[in-house]
């Protein structure tokens, strides 16, 4: 975490993201040159490595679309 950016890893792919209060995300996955934007209303309360578990679902879905 630094300068409002959160760091993470999803299935061996590093990402960094911005997180809003109600499930809004901007996620950058440099390995695939993709940016995921979610304009959310709600987010999962379950956490995995300091991130809501639904964030990982969005990253996996985006990777599967370009892989």
Long-range contacts (C-beta under 8 A, 24 or more apart in sequence): 6-50, 6-51, 8-49, 8-50, 8-51, 8-55, 9-49, 10-56, 10-59, 10-60, 10-63, 11-60, 11-63, 13-59, 13-63, 15-59, 17-51, 17-55, 19-51, 19-52, 19-55, 23-52, 23-54, 25-55, 25-58, 27-55, 27-58, 27-59, 27-62, 29-59, 29-62, 29-63, 32-62, 32-63, 32-66, 32-67, 34-62, 34-63, 34-66, 36-62
